[in-house]
Structures are given as structure tokens and as C-alpha cells.
Amino acid sequence: MSRAQISALVCGIGGFGALVAATTSNEWKVTTRASSVITATWVYQGLWMNCAGNALGSFHCRPHFTIFRVEGYIQACRGLMIAAVSLGFFGSIFALFGMKCTKVGGSDKAKAKTACLAGIVFILSGLCSMTGCSLYANKITTEFFDPLFMEQKYELGAALFIGWAGASLCIIGGVIFCFSISDNNKTPRMGYTYNGPTSVMSSRTKYPGGEGDFKATSPSKQFDKNAYV
């Protein structure tokens, strides 16, 4: 198993875990601390629940009662994050089948194609999460800097940064997986041929003068002591 595939698998599965944490988190947006200094109370809102807490440490959460009364951008972010989590799950499965260390998945060529498919799925998962988090963040920042918006203003929550980090990891892991198929094609397999054992007798020249008679290929020369000086 190559180091590139190990890095891609760690990035992909780590990004998938971050996407799950961001999707289930209730801190997609929080009330600004400047507006809650006197009351010491702030509100957390996520894709599925609204939570309120105070300085004493007490929190109360309630889910969104109905889907149809939720704002459109929240519904869009829900769909994008669910798609990101689903794609990340299937990408992790394909990545495990595409690893060279596993015994399932067929030949090395088939494993390379499976790893490339896992890379594409991870990239799509990261793009869905990046789009969903960016859409939500754009809505928050637009309302925050709008002087005509008189309702409660919110700031970016921790879930958005977790979602962006998970999306980046998924995209990086997917790109590495996609390049693994090209690395596999560029690495030729070494073929070895067996020519049989060679003996010392076959490396010498045998003359028909006799089976055991061997003659030197060049005539011997006599040298006296002065020849070496």
C-alpha cells in the first residue's frame, strides 16, 4: 500500500467525519456577543434545532417543528449536507475496496479504477459541503452588514468552519485517489524469464579432440623476467 493512498484514505475518512459533525451540529449561527452583554443570553441555530443558553450554563433546544415553514436557504443547505454525507459514506466504501492492501476488489487494474471512482465521489462530497456552508455563511454575513435589517443578527458558528475543513479534506483526498490510477498505469510490472541453470562446462569452448580435452583460445606465450619490468 503506497503512502499516497494512505494519505488519501485519512483525508477522505477524516473529511467525512467532519461533515457528519457539521451536519448534526447546532452552531451554524450564533447571536453576536455585543447584543447580549446585558442579558448574558445567546442563541444557537443549526439546520435541525434552535438552542438558547445563558451564562449560568443552562441550554434549551427545540427542533424545527415543520419543514415547510423553514426558510429556503436552510432547506437547500440541508439537502446539500445530506448529499455530502451520503457521498462521503460511499466514497469511504469505494476507497477501502480500492486499496492495494485489501484482498477484495479484483486485480490491481480494477482496484485502481475503484480508487479513482472513490476520488470522484469524495470530490463531489466536498463540493456539496463547500456549497452548503458557503450559502449559509453568505446569508448570515448579508444580514449582519445590512443596515436595514432590524431583526436579530447572527455571526458565523463553529459548524461552518468544521464543514469547510471537512470539505477541503474530502477534495484533497479525492484528488490524490484520482492520481493513483495514473501512477498505477505508469508503473510497469517486471517480468522475469527462467532460462534454466547454466553450468561451467557450457561456458567453455569444447573441441572435438576429445570429450575432456580443451584447448585455449589463444596461444600461450613465454615471458621472461624482464617482460614484467
N, C-alpha and C positions, 0 to 999 in steps of 0.2 A: 504494500500500500504506500503510495507516494505521499510526500509531505503536503503537496498541493491539495490532494483530495482530503487529507485530514483537516487542513485549514478551512477548506470549503464546507466540510461537514460541520465543523464547530461554528462557523459563521452562520450557516443555514439554520441549524437547530437552535443556536442562541438567538438569532433574529426571530425565529418562530415563537420561542418562549416570551420574548419581549412583546411581540404582537398580541399574544394572549393576555399578558399582564396589562397592556394598554387598553385593550378592548373591554376588559372587565373592571377597569379602574373607574372610580367616581370623581377623579380630579382632572377632568378635561378643562374645566374653567373654574376659577375661584374668585370670590369678591376681593376687590382691592383693599389692602390693609388701611389705606388712608381714609376710606369712607367708613371704617368700622372701628375707629380708635375709641370712641366714646362708649359704644355698646359692647365692644370686645366680642362681637359675634360675626361670623363669616359663613358663607355658603359655598359648598362644593357641588358641582353639577357634572354628571357624566352622560354617557349615551343611554343608560338604563335607569339611573336613580338620581334623585336630588337629595343632598345631605346638608344639614346645618349643624354647626358646632360653636362652642364658646370657649372662653379662656379657662373655664373650670375643667375642661376635658370631656364634656358630655357631647355626644353626637346623636343625631337622629336622621335616619334615611328613609325615604319612601320612593317606591318605583313610579315611573310614569304610568298613569292609570290607563291610558289608551294610546294606540299608535296613531290614530287619525288626527289627534289634537297636538301631536308633537310637530315642531317646526320642520320645514322641508330639509334644511341642511343637516339636521340631526338624523333624519331618516336616511339621507344619502350617505352620511358617514357610517351609519350602522351597516348599510349594505356593503360599503367598501371594506370595512374592517372584517365583517363576516367572510367576505370573499378572500381577503388577505389571509385570515386564519385557516380557511379551508385549503387554499392553495399551498400554504406553508406546511400543512399536515401531509398532503400528498407529495409535496416536494421532499419532505424528510423520508417518506417511504421509498420513493424512487432513488434517493441518494444512497440509502442503505443497500438497495439491490444493485446499484451501480458501482459500489466499492469493490476494489480488486481483492480485498481480504475475505469477502463473503463467498460462500460456496453456491449460492443461488444466483440466478440471472443469466446463465448461459456462458458463452465464450467471452473472451476479452473484448472482441469487437462489439458484441451485444451489450456488454457492461458499459462500454464507452458511450454507446447510443443512449442507454438508460441514464447515465450520468449527465449527458447533455440535456436530456429531457428534464431531469431534476433541476438543472441550472435554469432552464427557461421558466419552469414553474416557480422557482424561487424569485426570479426577476419580476415576474408578474405579481407575485405576492407583495414584494417590496414596493412596486409601483402603486398597487391598490392602497397600501397603508400610507404611503407618502402623499397620495392624493387626498385621502380622507382626513389625515391630520392637517394638511395644509389648508383644506377647505374650512375646517373648523377654526383654525387659527386666524384665517383671513376674516371670518365673521366676527371673531372676538376683537381683533385689532380695529376693524372698521367701526364697530360700535364704540370702542373706547376713545378713539380720536375724533369722533363725530360730535361737534359742539351742540348739535340739535337733538342728539339722543339723550333724553331726560330720564330714562329708566336706569335700573341698577347696572353698573358697568363691571366687567369682569376682566381678569388677567389670565394669561396662559397657565394651564395646570401642568402638573408633572407628567400626566399621561401622554400629553402631546410630545414631550421630549423623549419619553420611552418609545413611543410609536415611531418617531423619526429615527431613533437609534436602531430599532429593530428592522425598519425598512432598509436602512443603509447596510446592515449586516446581511440581510437576505439578498440584496442586489450584489454585494461583493462576493458572497458565496456562490451565487448563481453564475456570475461571470467566470469564476475560477472553474466551476464544473463544466461550463461550455468550452473552455480552452483545454480541458482534459482530453476531449476526443481528438483534437488536433495533435496533442502530444503523443497520444497512442498511435496515431497513423504515421507520425514521423519516426517512431522508434521501430526499426525493423527487427524481426526475430532472427537470431543467429542460427543457421543450420549447420549441423555437424555431420560429416560423412565418415564412414568407417571403411578404411581401405585394407584392413586385415593386418596381421602382425608382420613386421619386417625383420628379417634375420641378418646376421652379419655376413653370411655366405652370399646373400643376394646382392650385397653392396660391393662385392669384389668381382673382378673380371675372371671368368673361368675359361681356360683354353683347352682345346681338345687333346692336348698332350697326355692327359690323364685326369682322372677324377680328382685326385688330390694335388695335382701339380698346378701351381700358379706362378705366372711369370710377371715380373714387374713391368709396368707400362713404359718406363724409360730406362735406358741402360745405366748401370751403376758406374760411377766414376771414382777413380782413386785420387785421393788428395793427400799430399804430404803435409808436414807440419808447417811449412812456410805459407801454405794456402790460407791459413787462418790468421795470419799476421797482417 
